[in-house]
Amino acid sequence: MPQYQQQASWRLEGGGQIIDLETAIKDGILGGGGGGLPAGKDGTLGATAEKLDLKKMIEELESAAVEDVPSVFICPISLEPMVDPVTLCTGQTYERANILKWFSLGHLTCPTTMQELWDDAVTPNRTLHQLINAWFSQRYLLLKKRSEDVQGRAAELVQSLKKVKGQARVQALKDLQNIVVAHPSVKKTVADSGGVSLLSSLLGPFTSHAVGSEVIAILVNLCLDSDAKTSLMQPARISLVVDMLNEGTIDTKINCTRFIEMLMGDKSFRWEVVSSLSLLVALLRLVKGKRHPNGMLSGLSLLKAICSHEQIRSLIVSLGAVPQLVELLTNLSPECLELALHILDDLSTTPEGLSALKDCPQTIPNAVRLLMRVSEACTQYALSILLAVCKLFPDECASLAVEAGLAAKLLLVIQSGCSPELKQRAAELLKLCSLNYTTTLFISKCKLTRTIQ
């Protein structure tokens, strides 16, 4: 039977040929960048590459999103780079594991051409394997070198922050922030070189907003331990962050909200840290800014975290948060909507919050409209708000809710695949709303068909 013979050279468009592996890599063939690989001690190409694990290199380079892999290295079955390429008698090359699985399924054809095979033997394609190994090795070593260079640069910048002042300090912070965001591996280098404590020391009552905003932008991208977070909760530092939350650019405001929320996750956090009027006013202003959806999302996220502390809820209500959030409900994205409803549900646990919800004309119509509209979580919060308001003010609110279409929505909840707890609360509210109506009239309010009646 005829056997597939491996080619001695690779033919290119225009009639050229790659004579051997060394020429292919040196000349930058198959997407190579030129310059070749580091030579081994004996002068052979890719001696270093042979010591590297090909599969590991492929995984790391894919996660780093380097340049596109040459199509000749891709297995036609899995569309992934090949680690162990083998060739069929038809001349087509596949990853060994993939083609053997194809055969195990009873196929005796070439997956690419669907040509019947006269021989099911597979031949290791050593030339292609060497090309793949060399191509990935070159880029892997370059990636590692760049990573080492970046880590060295980060350590230099941290050290320079001890000496430079004024605009030079601001620029050093900008450079460090760019490196930390672009290269997550640098985070450990910054921490190991004393960067966290140094950055924390730059925050204080006399820190300019130019320096403070850059420091916060770096800190929110680092992994801080409990001691670092405790240090950053000092009143003078929180006061600076609150000032920047009020007066900074939209990016600075977003970073400040992320920073405070990060501190709130620490076990040593106390609610008094976020109880200042200036902080809450700045947050409500950020939430109201429709021009910046990212700012609205980060503001709502922090406000939700703050509302988890019962001691602050009445203060938030006194600042007019309830009517502001109720008004926003009709124009929010699903993610923001869930946060806003969660906050309103928390505020409804206070007498002041319930009164504010009852006094806002749009509370009931907006909450009814959102039942079974966005997500089960949104339905849960909206239902909880409606139940709280209607329980406390049944005569005023229950009939308004029914006229807004609540009864029909509650029946939908009961008949849906929602959780049993949610269905039970819907049934409780439905019963409460029916008390002021005759059976016939209430059935008509439910908009039921004769068959369902």
Disulfide bonds with the S-S distance in Angstrom:
none
